[in-house]
Amino acid sequence: MAGRRLPFFPRFSGAVLRVAATCLTRVKREGFENLPESGPLLVICNHASNADGMLLMAYVVPAMKRPMGWLGKEEALRWPVLGWAMRHNGVFGVRRGAGDLESFKLAKRVLDEGRVLAIFPEGTRSPTGALQEAKEGATLLAVRSAAPILPIAIIGSGRFWPRAKFLPRPGRRMTVRVGEPFTLTMPKGADRRESLRAATIEMMRHIVELLPEEQRGVYAWTVEATHDGDGDGTLAGR
């Protein structure tokens, strides 16, 4: 969008992270033409490393020229310096012990207000770099918000900064690959639990299609099912 400018702090943070990335690795960017310019947006991404969120902040946020929201612990926002930086980088505080309902309401409000929210559907970093089972709360948020969903795959971050390592390993290359936006609905004609499971599989399939085979994990079969199916766009459960 012509004339749009990202607020200072996300611009500054992104610039610092890009400099750090340049010193430590090489990051390839693909599909950035798919980034929406306006409206509510739910960004979903695989999660294999501490580097994943940093890569979104370093490359995706500046390319969109829109702040990206995140959910974080409320007490962390009160930390000196770091808490201030988190607030200015779009982190929304959730009270410890408040439960998933408050987090869900806050996340949905961000989307209802037409903003961008990023989530990692797996909920935690993968120890192997391959996709794990997604949390159903992410699916409910996608369905009930009716916001467009932007799938992003980060390739190679698990090798660059493995979950078990305190520091990254310089020299490993990574790719940030952006897919096409889509919307998600709950399948009809089945019980609620089965419908939610099918919607979760469909949501994760959009990430799977962007990942190399070795990172597809528990959802690898969805790509095979799509290619081998009858062309009706549905996936049989396993």
Backbone bond lengths (Angstrom), bond angles and torsions (degrees), N, CA, C in turn:
res aa  C-N    CA-C-N  psi(-1)  N-CA   C-N-CA  omega(-1)  CA-C   N-CA-C  phi
1 M - - - 1.452 - - 1.516 108.99 -
2 A 1.299 117.33 123.85 1.453 122.63 -174.16 1.516 110.38 -60.97
3 G 1.337 117.03 135.80 1.445 122.27 175.08 1.516 115.23 82.75
4 R 1.311 118.53 -7.58 1.456 120.29 -178.94 1.520 109.41 -74.86
5 R 1.349 115.89 141.54 1.449 120.29 -177.15 1.525 109.35 -135.77
6 L 1.307 115.92 130.92 1.452 121.81 178.47 1.534 109.23 -69.89
7 P 1.350 118.51 139.47 1.469 120.38 177.05 1.531 111.56 -54.73
8 F 1.331 115.04 157.40 1.455 120.79 -171.92 1.520 113.67 -56.50
9 F 1.337 118.20 -50.55 1.461 118.48 -170.71 1.524 113.37 -65.44
10 P 1.349 119.58 -44.73 1.473 117.27 174.51 1.528 112.80 -60.79
11 R 1.337 116.65 -34.28 1.472 119.11 176.89 1.519 110.49 -64.85
12 F 1.325 115.81 -45.34 1.463 120.99 -179.12 1.528 110.70 -63.60
13 S 1.334 116.56 -46.92 1.470 120.90 -179.41 1.519 110.85 -61.11
14 G 1.346 115.72 -43.52 1.453 119.60 179.16 1.512 112.11 -61.61
15 A 1.325 116.30 -40.55 1.465 120.32 -179.89 1.525 111.00 -64.52
16 V 1.326 116.71 -43.56 1.472 120.67 179.04 1.526 110.77 -62.21
17 L 1.337 116.45 -43.61 1.463 120.44 -179.54 1.523 111.93 -67.38
18 R 1.327 117.41 -34.99 1.471 119.86 177.50 1.527 111.09 -67.39
19 V 1.314 116.62 -37.95 1.474 119.96 176.53 1.531 109.72 -62.98
20 A 1.335 115.70 -44.44 1.463 119.72 178.80 1.524 110.87 -61.68
21 A 1.337 116.35 -42.49 1.461 120.03 179.52 1.524 111.32 -63.72
22 T 1.316 116.46 -39.87 1.468 120.85 179.59 1.521 111.08 -61.94
23 C 1.331 115.89 -35.51 1.465 119.86 -179.38 1.525 112.83 -75.26
24 L 1.331 116.50 -25.67 1.463 119.77 -171.55 1.520 115.19 -108.85
25 T 1.327 116.78 -24.22 1.454 118.95 -171.66 1.524 110.24 -157.86
26 R 1.310 115.70 -175.72 1.462 121.60 172.65 1.526 107.53 -125.52
27 V 1.326 116.18 126.26 1.456 121.15 -176.30 1.522 109.60 -112.61
28 K 1.314 115.94 122.57 1.464 122.14 176.92 1.524 108.81 -96.25
29 R 1.325 116.78 138.56 1.464 121.62 -179.36 1.523 110.16 -116.80
30 E 1.324 115.72 130.91 1.463 121.41 -179.10 1.520 110.33 -135.32
31 G 1.333 116.35 144.68 1.454 121.56 174.33 1.510 115.61 75.25
32 F 1.313 119.02 15.86 1.463 121.28 -176.65 1.523 112.46 -68.45
33 E 1.314 116.96 -12.38 1.461 119.56 174.25 1.529 111.61 -70.11
34 N 1.339 117.17 -12.63 1.466 120.92 179.77 1.526 113.32 -84.80
35 L 1.324 118.12 -3.45 1.462 120.80 -176.55 1.527 110.63 -70.20
36 P 1.351 118.42 120.46 1.470 120.80 178.07 1.523 111.21 -66.46
37 E 1.316 116.47 147.88 1.456 121.30 -176.90 1.521 112.89 -92.24
38 S 1.320 118.20 -18.48 1.465 119.84 -176.23 1.520 109.97 -156.66
39 G 1.329 115.29 171.42 1.451 121.61 176.66 1.515 113.05 85.50
40 P 1.335 117.12 167.44 1.462 120.80 178.85 1.522 110.68 -63.06
41 L 1.319 115.73 147.18 1.460 119.48 -177.53 1.517 109.54 -152.25
42 L 1.325 116.02 127.57 1.450 122.40 174.53 1.523 108.24 -104.50
43 V 1.311 116.26 112.12 1.462 122.20 178.76 1.526 108.51 -90.58
44 I 1.334 116.85 124.61 1.463 121.57 176.31 1.528 108.49 -116.28
45 C 1.316 115.79 140.00 1.464 119.67 -173.41 1.524 109.69 -148.20
46 N 1.317 116.79 146.68 1.461 120.51 172.14 1.520 109.64 -68.61
47 H 1.331 116.20 160.27 1.467 118.90 -172.64 1.520 110.55 -138.77
48 A 1.331 115.65 103.17 1.462 120.74 -178.91 1.521 112.99 -121.02
49 S 1.345 117.25 -5.59 1.458 118.84 -169.83 1.520 111.56 -161.16
50 N 1.338 115.68 157.28 1.465 120.41 171.71 1.525 111.75 -63.43
51 A 1.316 116.36 -17.58 1.463 120.05 -178.88 1.526 112.70 -74.34
52 D 1.333 118.56 -18.51 1.465 121.17 -171.64 1.528 112.80 -60.51
53 G 1.325 116.88 -52.35 1.461 119.66 179.36 1.517 111.77 -62.04
54 M 1.319 116.56 -37.31 1.469 120.68 179.37 1.520 111.21 -64.18
55 L 1.332 116.20 -38.37 1.459 119.50 179.11 1.531 111.23 -67.08
56 L 1.333 117.11 -37.68 1.464 119.85 176.45 1.523 110.24 -63.17
57 M 1.331 116.28 -42.25 1.457 120.20 -179.86 1.524 111.96 -69.16
58 A 1.332 116.05 -35.40 1.464 120.63 -175.76 1.516 113.13 -75.57
59 Y 1.340 116.96 -33.95 1.458 119.63 -171.77 1.533 114.70 -121.03
60 V 1.317 117.58 -43.99 1.464 119.59 -175.43 1.524 111.49 -74.09
61 V 1.332 117.14 -47.33 1.468 120.35 -178.74 1.533 111.99 -58.40
62 P 1.337 119.37 -49.37 1.468 118.56 178.33 1.528 113.36 -62.61
63 A 1.336 116.69 -34.05 1.464 119.62 -179.61 1.526 111.03 -68.91
64 M 1.338 117.71 -36.62 1.459 121.54 178.12 1.523 112.04 -76.80
65 K 1.357 115.66 -26.96 1.468 122.45 -173.36 1.527 110.79 59.34
66 R 1.335 114.08 36.37 1.463 121.12 178.50 1.521 108.79 -138.31
67 P 1.335 118.59 134.38 1.466 119.63 176.45 1.524 110.46 -60.82
68 M 1.317 116.03 146.96 1.458 121.83 179.60 1.520 108.85 -113.50
69 G 1.327 117.17 128.01 1.450 121.35 -179.57 1.519 112.26 -88.22
70 W 1.327 115.41 152.66 1.458 123.18 178.40 1.521 108.02 -141.10
71 L 1.315 117.81 155.25 1.453 122.07 172.96 1.523 109.18 -99.82
72 G 1.335 116.02 134.96 1.455 120.32 179.48 1.514 111.04 -146.85
73 K 1.325 117.38 170.87 1.454 122.15 179.77 1.532 110.28 -66.39
74 E 1.322 116.34 132.22 1.463 120.37 -178.21 1.524 111.93 -59.75
75 E 1.338 116.87 -39.07 1.459 118.99 -177.95 1.526 111.88 -66.43
76 A 1.330 117.00 -27.53 1.461 119.86 178.63 1.524 111.47 -65.63
77 L 1.326 116.53 -27.86 1.458 120.13 -179.87 1.526 112.12 -72.83
78 R 1.326 116.44 -11.38 1.461 120.32 177.86 1.527 112.28 -96.15
79 W 1.323 117.16 -2.42 1.455 119.69 178.23 1.530 110.36 -65.62
80 P 1.333 118.17 143.76 1.473 120.13 177.05 1.534 111.00 -61.14
81 V 1.283 115.79 138.24 1.465 125.31 175.55 1.532 111.87 63.99
82 L 1.332 117.41 -61.10 1.462 119.91 -176.89 1.526 111.04 -63.92
83 G 1.331 116.44 -42.55 1.458 119.38 178.02 1.514 112.18 -61.89
84 W 1.315 115.41 -40.79 1.479 120.57 177.37 1.528 109.95 -61.86
85 A 1.327 116.36 -43.49 1.463 120.73 179.42 1.528 111.29 -65.05
86 M 1.334 117.13 -39.05 1.463 120.87 178.97 1.530 110.95 -63.33
87 R 1.330 116.24 -44.85 1.467 119.50 179.46 1.518 111.09 -60.30
88 H 1.316 116.53 -40.61 1.465 120.16 -178.21 1.521 113.03 -78.32
89 N 1.328 115.90 -7.42 1.469 119.73 174.95 1.518 111.67 -106.86
90 G 1.327 116.96 18.42 1.458 120.48 170.12 1.505 116.48 90.19
91 V 1.350 119.04 15.76 1.461 120.68 179.13 1.530 109.28 -82.79
92 F 1.331 116.09 128.86 1.454 123.01 177.71 1.526 108.86 -103.25
93 G 1.316 116.56 131.22 1.456 120.80 -174.71 1.515 113.77 -80.76
94 V 1.322 115.63 135.92 1.463 122.76 174.77 1.521 107.07 -120.10
95 R 1.343 117.73 129.45 1.456 122.01 -178.00 1.520 111.27 -66.06
96 R 1.328 115.77 133.59 1.461 120.90 175.75 1.532 109.31 -61.95
97 G 1.318 116.73 131.79 1.448 120.96 179.98 1.513 114.01 84.09
98 A 1.343 117.14 -1.47 1.464 119.39 -178.23 1.525 111.21 -74.67
99 G 1.322 116.51 -17.88 1.456 119.61 178.74 1.512 112.53 89.61
100 D 1.334 114.41 172.26 1.456 120.80 -175.93 1.522 112.90 -70.86
101 L 1.342 117.20 -25.37 1.465 119.56 -176.04 1.518 111.63 -63.33
102 E 1.333 117.02 -44.27 1.463 119.45 179.54 1.523 110.80 -64.73
103 S 1.329 116.47 -41.34 1.468 119.80 178.11 1.525 110.45 -60.89
104 F 1.327 115.00 -41.84 1.462 119.94 -179.49 1.524 110.49 -63.20
105 K 1.328 116.91 -46.14 1.463 120.55 -179.04 1.526 111.42 -62.80
106 L 1.317 116.50 -40.91 1.459 120.02 179.21 1.523 110.80 -65.45
107 A 1.334 116.50 -44.87 1.465 120.46 179.67 1.525 111.09 -61.59
108 K 1.323 116.09 -43.50 1.468 119.45 -179.96 1.524 111.27 -65.74
109 R 1.334 116.80 -36.69 1.467 119.30 178.91 1.527 111.24 -63.28
110 V 1.329 116.22 -39.52 1.467 119.89 177.41 1.529 110.28 -57.64
111 L 1.331 116.37 -44.72 1.460 120.88 -179.31 1.533 111.28 -71.27
112 D 1.334 116.66 -39.67 1.461 120.16 179.15 1.524 111.73 -61.54
113 E 1.331 115.94 -26.98 1.468 120.62 179.25 1.527 111.96 -85.04
114 G 1.338 116.63 4.64 1.460 120.29 175.49 1.507 114.73 82.59
115 R 1.343 117.04 19.39 1.459 120.86 -178.08 1.529 111.69 -98.83
116 V 1.322 114.93 -179.69 1.471 122.34 179.97 1.521 109.01 -102.91
117 L 1.321 116.31 132.92 1.458 121.36 177.01 1.521 108.77 -129.46
118 A 1.321 116.95 132.84 1.465 121.76 178.31 1.522 110.10 -108.04
119 I 1.323 116.57 135.08 1.463 121.34 175.78 1.526 109.40 -136.38
120 F 1.329 114.73 155.83 1.457 121.78 171.86 1.526 105.70 -109.27
121 P 1.335 118.75 102.48 1.471 120.84 -173.85 1.520 114.59 -56.44
122 E 1.326 117.79 -26.52 1.462 120.18 179.66 1.532 112.24 -69.66
123 G 1.337 116.14 -22.23 1.454 120.72 176.28 1.516 114.84 86.21
124 T 1.311 118.19 -25.85 1.455 122.00 -179.79 1.527 108.85 -153.22
125 R 1.312 115.71 162.95 1.466 119.59 -178.43 1.525 111.66 -68.16
126 S 1.321 114.52 141.73 1.460 120.15 177.29 1.528 109.56 -76.49
127 P 1.329 118.20 133.06 1.468 120.03 178.60 1.524 112.96 -72.18
128 T 1.333 117.38 -17.80 1.463 120.90 -177.11 1.529 112.95 -109.87
129 G 1.326 117.42 -11.45 1.459 120.64 -175.09 1.516 113.14 91.45
130 A 1.349 117.52 -10.99 1.458 122.00 179.06 1.526 109.76 -95.78
131 L 1.340 116.19 154.26 1.457 121.02 -176.91 1.527 112.44 -59.38
132 Q 1.335 114.66 138.82 1.452 122.52 172.57 1.532 108.99 -104.74
133 E 1.325 116.44 175.21 1.456 121.06 175.55 1.529 109.78 -60.35
134 A 1.325 116.68 135.76 1.460 121.62 178.12 1.519 110.75 -82.02
135 K 1.325 116.01 151.51 1.458 121.26 175.65 1.525 109.17 -78.62
136 E 1.331 116.42 140.08 1.455 119.91 -176.08 1.521 112.29 -71.47
137 G 1.329 117.47 -20.42 1.454 120.24 176.81 1.521 112.14 -60.63
138 A 1.328 116.36 -34.94 1.461 120.24 177.51 1.519 111.00 -64.67
139 T 1.328 116.08 -37.76 1.462 120.73 178.49 1.523 110.94 -66.97
140 L 1.328 116.86 -44.86 1.465 120.38 178.60 1.521 111.43 -59.82
141 L 1.324 116.94 -40.76 1.459 120.56 177.87 1.524 110.49 -61.94
142 A 1.321 116.67 -43.50 1.463 120.81 -179.52 1.522 111.37 -63.48
143 V 1.341 116.48 -41.59 1.461 120.74 -177.34 1.521 111.35 -72.88
144 R 1.328 116.57 -48.62 1.466 119.94 -173.37 1.523 113.28 -74.67
145 S 1.301 118.03 -26.64 1.465 120.01 176.95 1.521 111.44 -78.67
146 A 1.342 116.17 -26.14 1.468 122.87 -176.31 1.526 111.84 58.70
147 A 1.320 116.89 18.18 1.464 120.50 179.50 1.523 110.50 -76.47
148 P 1.327 117.64 148.16 1.465 119.49 172.10 1.528 109.77 -58.68
149 I 1.316 115.87 143.01 1.462 121.91 -177.43 1.519 108.81 -111.83
150 L 1.323 116.26 131.33 1.457 121.16 179.58 1.525 109.18 -111.27
151 P 1.336 118.79 110.12 1.463 120.14 178.19 1.525 111.51 -81.69
152 I 1.312 115.41 134.81 1.466 121.13 177.07 1.524 108.38 -130.88
153 A 1.304 116.47 133.57 1.463 122.12 176.31 1.517 108.91 -112.34
154 I 1.318 115.75 130.94 1.462 120.81 173.75 1.525 107.41 -109.23
155 I 1.297 114.64 120.22 1.466 121.68 -172.88 1.526 109.70 -107.40
156 G 1.314 116.24 127.88 1.459 120.90 174.07 1.510 115.86 91.54
157 S 1.338 118.66 -2.67 1.469 118.94 -177.51 1.521 112.02 -68.40
158 G 1.343 116.48 -28.51 1.458 119.55 177.88 1.519 112.96 -66.56
159 R 1.313 116.60 -27.47 1.472 120.31 175.47 1.523 110.86 -81.89
160 F 1.336 115.50 -35.22 1.466 119.99 -179.70 1.534 111.35 -69.71
161 W 1.341 116.16 -44.27 1.459 119.73 -179.57 1.520 108.45 -139.53
162 P 1.333 118.00 81.66 1.472 121.09 -178.27 1.515 111.79 -60.59
163 R 1.310 115.20 152.63 1.465 120.82 -177.91 1.524 112.04 -58.02
164 A 1.312 117.51 -35.34 1.464 120.70 -175.67 1.524 113.65 -82.99
165 K 1.327 117.99 -2.71 1.459 121.03 -175.58 1.531 111.35 -103.75
166 F 1.333 115.94 139.71 1.457 121.31 -179.70 1.530 111.45 -73.78
167 L 1.344 116.10 -33.45 1.458 121.45 -178.27 1.524 110.32 -124.98
168 P 1.352 116.67 154.79 1.469 119.15 178.22 1.513 112.19 -71.95
169 R 1.339 114.65 166.68 1.451 122.12 177.99 1.526 108.62 -105.80
170 P 1.293 119.58 105.06 1.475 121.53 -177.94 1.521 111.86 -58.95
171 G 1.321 115.04 147.69 1.457 120.89 174.28 1.506 115.29 99.95
172 R 1.344 118.24 -19.21 1.466 119.67 177.99 1.527 109.71 -75.31
173 R 1.303 117.09 133.01 1.463 121.34 -178.73 1.524 111.05 -86.88
174 M 1.331 114.40 150.45 1.458 120.73 179.48 1.528 109.95 -134.55
175 T 1.329 114.90 159.43 1.458 121.76 177.05 1.520 109.33 -131.51
176 V 1.329 116.35 135.38 1.461 122.33 171.34 1.523 106.32 -108.13
177 R 1.333 116.44 111.25 1.465 121.90 -174.24 1.529 109.72 -115.18
178 V 1.324 116.30 120.80 1.466 122.23 -176.98 1.523 109.66 -101.83
179 G 1.328 115.73 129.09 1.455 120.74 177.97 1.522 112.09 -92.66
180 E 1.315 115.93 -171.19 1.460 120.77 -179.83 1.526 110.04 -89.91
181 P 1.343 117.62 140.64 1.470 120.44 178.67 1.526 111.40 -62.18
182 F 1.329 115.27 150.19 1.467 121.33 177.64 1.519 108.04 -149.01
183 T 1.312 116.88 168.90 1.462 121.85 173.45 1.520 108.66 -118.83
184 L 1.330 115.02 157.81 1.451 120.44 -173.58 1.521 110.00 -125.24
185 T 1.322 116.19 134.85 1.455 121.56 175.08 1.524 108.76 -128.79
186 M 1.306 115.62 158.69 1.468 120.51 178.14 1.520 109.42 -81.90
187 P 1.318 118.36 129.66 1.467 120.43 176.42 1.527 111.05 -59.11
188 K 1.313 116.22 145.76 1.458 120.84 179.36 1.526 109.98 -100.58
189 G 1.336 114.66 162.67 1.455 119.58 174.99 1.505 114.89 87.78
190 A 1.335 117.55 8.53 1.463 120.63 177.79 1.515 108.22 -134.34
191 D 1.335 117.26 167.65 1.462 118.61 178.73 1.527 109.41 -68.86
192 R 1.328 115.95 163.76 1.456 120.86 -171.63 1.524 111.86 -59.35
193 R 1.318 117.06 -42.54 1.467 119.74 -177.22 1.529 111.05 -65.38
194 E 1.313 116.60 -42.17 1.457 119.59 179.23 1.518 111.05 -67.97
195 S 1.328 117.25 -36.62 1.463 121.05 178.04 1.521 110.70 -64.83
196 L 1.336 115.85 -41.54 1.461 120.16 179.34 1.524 110.54 -65.18
197 R 1.312 116.74 -40.48 1.464 120.25 178.27 1.514 111.40 -63.64
198 A 1.335 116.78 -42.68 1.467 120.46 179.78 1.530 110.98 -65.37
199 A 1.334 116.92 -38.95 1.464 120.02 179.01 1.525 110.82 -67.15
200 T 1.333 117.02 -36.72 1.466 121.06 177.56 1.522 110.38 -63.35
201 I 1.306 116.67 -44.64 1.468 121.11 178.55 1.523 110.26 -61.07
202 E 1.327 116.35 -44.26 1.463 120.02 179.80 1.519 111.12 -62.98
203 M 1.325 117.33 -41.58 1.462 120.50 178.49 1.525 111.32 -61.54
204 M 1.330 116.72 -46.70 1.456 120.33 -177.67 1.524 112.38 -69.76
205 R 1.328 117.03 -26.00 1.466 119.90 178.92 1.528 111.23 -59.01
206 H 1.319 117.23 -33.47 1.463 120.24 -179.56 1.526 111.75 -67.84
207 I 1.321 116.93 -28.59 1.467 119.69 173.50 1.517 110.33 -78.27
208 V 1.327 115.70 -42.71 1.465 121.14 -178.37 1.519 111.43 -54.63
209 E 1.329 116.59 -42.76 1.461 120.68 -176.82 1.525 112.85 -64.01
210 L 1.336 116.95 -16.84 1.461 121.34 179.68 1.533 112.47 -94.71
211 L 1.324 116.17 -11.17 1.458 120.97 -173.97 1.529 112.00 -97.39
212 P 1.334 117.62 151.83 1.466 119.98 171.65 1.528 108.98 -70.19
213 E 1.303 116.74 161.68 1.467 122.12 -173.49 1.529 112.80 -54.63
214 E 1.324 117.02 -39.53 1.463 119.41 -175.05 1.526 113.19 -70.34
215 Q 1.325 118.70 -12.32 1.459 120.69 179.48 1.529 112.85 -107.79
216 R 1.310 118.77 4.61 1.463 120.70 -175.82 1.527 113.14 -78.98
217 G 1.294 118.08 -22.44 1.451 123.12 172.04 1.514 114.59 53.35
218 V 1.345 115.86 -133.14 1.462 120.97 -172.73 1.523 112.85 -69.46
219 Y 1.333 117.56 -11.97 1.462 120.47 -179.71 1.530 112.83 -105.53
220 A 1.318 117.55 11.63 1.468 120.46 -179.04 1.519 111.49 -57.21
221 W 1.314 117.00 -36.59 1.465 121.57 -176.36 1.529 112.38 -64.00
222 T 1.336 118.83 -21.74 1.465 120.00 -177.62 1.519 112.20 -65.94
223 V 1.331 116.58 -33.94 1.463 120.17 177.43 1.520 109.71 -68.41
224 E 1.329 116.56 -42.21 1.464 120.56 178.27 1.525 110.50 -63.82
225 A 1.344 116.59 -40.75 1.465 120.42 -179.25 1.513 111.66 -64.46
226 T 1.336 115.76 -37.88 1.457 119.78 179.49 1.522 111.26 -66.56
227 H 1.328 115.24 -43.09 1.467 120.10 -178.27 1.525 112.34 -72.11
228 D 1.344 116.04 -31.75 1.465 120.30 -176.36 1.527 113.87 -96.43
229 G 1.341 115.38 -3.08 1.457 118.85 -173.84 1.509 113.32 -77.95
230 D 1.359 114.36 -169.10 1.459 119.14 -175.34 1.515 113.26 -94.39
231 G 1.367 115.11 8.53 1.457 118.58 174.54 1.505 115.18 85.08
232 D 1.375 117.63 9.29 1.443 118.99 -178.78 1.522 113.11 -90.66
233 G 1.361 116.23 2.87 1.439 120.71 175.34 1.522 113.99 80.03
234 T 1.319 119.09 7.51 1.456 121.51 179.60 1.504 110.39 -105.29
235 L 1.335 113.99 159.81 1.460 119.85 179.30 1.519 108.79 -122.14
236 A 1.299 115.66 131.81 1.465 119.03 176.44 1.521 109.34 -76.44
237 G 1.316 116.77 141.06 1.454 120.47 179.89 1.513 110.81 -73.18
238 R 1.349 114.97 157.66 1.461 120.43 177.39 1.515 109.19 -121.71
